[in-house]
Amino acid sequence: MPVLSCWATPREQEAEGAPTHKPHPPRAWRREDSACALLSRLPRSALVSLGANQSAGRCVAEVRSRRDRDAMAAGSAVLLTRALEALDVGGAADKINLMPQDFFAELCEQIIQHLNHKIPGVNTVELCQRLQTSGIEVNVGDLAKITNAVSFLFSTAARNNLSTEELITTLGSTVNTLPKHAIQVIRHVWNEQGKSVSVPEDKGNVTTVGQFVDIKWKLGVAMSSDTCRSLKYPYVTVTLKVADPSGQITNKCFEMTVPQFKNFFRQFKEIAAVLETV
């Protein structure tokens, strides 16, 4: 018994007068084609619901972004509060009240230059001597506390990309101990040079070593002592000026005998000879 096929070949369809359907050439599948096809099959109510969901999703994303910004601002405020608390340790904030505006501005300028790696550190010793000459009762320790706190304040603001207004607003909302002239100086310095300050994100990988600034020496002779009236003992006093990792420049003084100083000088000549080959 012959088997009847329900499928007609293209030639049979052509003989019967039926329209032939030529296969379309294949084309690369695209994700947007599939998406458009899917959307075209959805009812209008579903499309409206989908649009509402997309709007809700955008609102959620905006809320999350705003929440992240608020959290970052809150974290910055906490760090700045710690810096300002450090300013008040040992009456350092009172010392800022005593400092003239131009001296505090110079200190802030040096701190910014140090953060930008333009100078090795802040010369608190020299600044302290000038303040004392002006009749202001301040010591190197007080200036060191102020320098550390202001440096931490600027570096925190740079790390969190705070604008001038954000920095001043945070300062005003966290503490009231800073004098107005100090706030004005901080505003001016940060407005002029804040964008140029760049600090590393992770300070854990930074080696905390000092930086050599200068060396001075002088030859002296001890003429006598309580045990020897005719001593005539020569010695060399060496002063090393070093900037520590926090940016403060300190002096390290020590004495050497003449043979020790000659050995010291010989080692420097050896270092110079090696550097000539680099």
N, C-alpha and C positions, 0 to 999 in steps of 0.2 A: 504494500500500500504506500503510495507516495506520501512523503512528508511535506506538508505545506508550511512554508515559512511566512511568518507575519512581517518579516523585514524585506523590503525591496531594495535591490541594488540601485546605485545611481543610474545605471543604464536602463533598468526597468522603469524607474521613475521618469526618466526622460522620454521613454517610449510611451508611457501612459499620459504624458503631458503634465505631470506633477512638477511643481517647482523644485529645483535642486538647491540644496543648501551646502554651499562650499564652506569648508572649515576656515575659520579666521586664522591668519598666521599667528603663532604664539608670540607673546610679548612678555617682557620681564615683569614679574610680580612686584607691585609696589604697595607699601604699607598704607599710603594715603588712599589708594584705590579701595582697599579692603575697608578702611574706616568710612570712606564716603558711601560705599555700598551698604554698610551696616546702618549708617545714619539715615539713608534713604528708605530703609525698611521700617524705621521706628515711627510710631504714631506721633501726632503733633503734641499730645499731652506728655508723652515721654520726653520729647525734645525740650518742652518747657521745663519739665522737672529736671532734666539734665543741665539746662542753663542755670536753674536755681542752685543746683548742687555745685556747679562751677563757681558761681558767685559766692556761695558759702565757703568753698575751698579757698578762694582768694581772700575772703575775710579772715579765715583761720590763719592763713599764711601771714597776713598783715599783723594780726594780733601777736603771733609768735615772734615776728621780726621786731615789733615794738617791745615785747616783753624781753627779748634778748638785749635790745639796746638799753632798756631800763636796768636790766641786771648788770650790764657792763658799766653803766654810769654809776650804779650803786657800789659796784666793786671798786671803781676809781675813787669814789667818795670815801670809802673805807680806807684805802691806801693813803689818800691825801690826809685823812684825819690822823693816821698814824704818824705821818711826816710832821704835821703841825703839833701833835703831842710831843714829838721829839724836840721841836722848837722850844717848848716850854720847860724842858728839863733843865734844872739848875739855874732857872731865871734867864735862859738865853733869849726868850721873847722880850724880857725887860731890857736886855742889851741892844736888841734891835730898836727899841724905842729911843735909846740913847744915841744910836748911830745916825749921823746926818744922812740925808737922802742921797747925796752924791757918793758917799762911801758905800752905802748899801747897793747903789746902782753899779758901782765898779765891781763889787763882790759878785753880783748876779751876772755881769758881763763875763767875768773870768770863769764862772761856773759853766756858762753856755759855751764858751770857747773850749773849755776842757772836755765837755760832753761831745763837742764836734772834733775832738782830737787835734785842735790847733795849738794848744799849749799843754805841757805835761801835767800841770796842776795849778792849784790856787795858792798863791804865796801868802798864807795867813800870817806868817811871822812879820813880813814887811808891812802888811796892812795893819797889824796890831801895833807896830811901832809908830806908824803914822797917826793912828787913833790916839795913842797915849800921848804923843807930842801935841795933839790938839786939845789935850786935857780931858779926854774921855776915859773913864776907868773901865778897861776891858783887858782880858788876857787871851793868850793863844788858845786855851781850852774852850773859852766861850765862842771864839770865832770858828773853831773846829766844829763845834756842835751846830752852829748856824750854817756852816758850809755843807755839812753832811745832810742836814734837813732840807735845805733849799735844792741841793743837787738831787736828792731823792724825789723832791716835789716835781722838778722839771723833768726828770727821767720818767716818772710815772705818767705825767701828762703827755709826754711824747709817745710812750708805749701804747697809750689808749687813744691817741689821736684827738686829744681835747683841743677845742678851739679856745681863743682868748676868753670869750664870754662864758664858755662852759667851765673853764678853770677858775675864773673869778667868782662865778656863781657857786661853784663847789666850795671855794674858800670861804665865801660869805655865809654859807649854810652850815658849815662844820665847825667853825671857830671864830671867836671874836677878839682874840688876843693880839692879832697883828695890827700894827698902827696903820693909819690911812696912807702915809707916805710909802710904806712898804708895799701895800696893795697896788698903789699907783706905779711903783717901779716894776713889780712883777707883771702887771698888765702891759706896760710899755715894752719891756724886754721880750715877753712871750709873743706879743703882737708883731714885733719887728723880726725876731729870730726863731720863734718857736717852730716854724715849719722846717727849718734847716736841721733841727736836732734829730738824730737817729741813734737809737739804742738797741743793743741786741735783744732778741726775744728771750733767749735762754742764757742767763748769766752763769749757769752751773758749769758750762764748758769753758768759761773764761778763766785763764790762769790769774790768780790774785797775787801779782808780784809788783814791786815798785818800779819806778822809772828813774834813771839817772838824769840829773839836770845840770849839775856843775860840780867842780872840785876846786878847792883852794888849799894852799899850804903855806906855812911860814916857818922859818928857822929861828929857834930861840936857844939861849944859853943860860943854864942855871948857874949863877955866879957862886952862890953859897947856900948852905942850909944850916939847921940847928946842930947838925953833927959834923959838918965839914965847912970850915970858913972859906976855903979856897977850892970850891967844887969845879967850876968851869966845865959843866957837863952840857954838851950840845944835844938838842932834840928837835924834832919836827912835829908841828901840829897840823893835822889834816882835817879839813872840813868838807864833808860830802853833802851836797844838796840833793835830796831824793824826793820824788813825788810818790806817795803811797797810792794804792788802788782807789781810795776814796777821792783823790784829787788834791789832797793837802800836801804842800811842800814843807818838808822838815829838814833840819840840819843835823847831821851826825858828825860829832867831833871826837877825835882820838889822837893820842900821841904815839910817836914812833921814834926809835933810836935811829941814828944816822945809818948804820948798817941795814936796819930793817927798811928804811926809806929807799936806800940804794937797790935793795932786792925788789922792792915794790916797783920802782922805776924800771928795772930791768925786765920785769914781767910785762909791763906795758909796752916796752919796745918789742918784745917777742910777739905780743898780740898784734901790734902794728905791722910787723913783718909778715905774719900769717895773712892779715887782711889784704896785703899787697898782692897776694897770689890768688885771691878770690875773683 
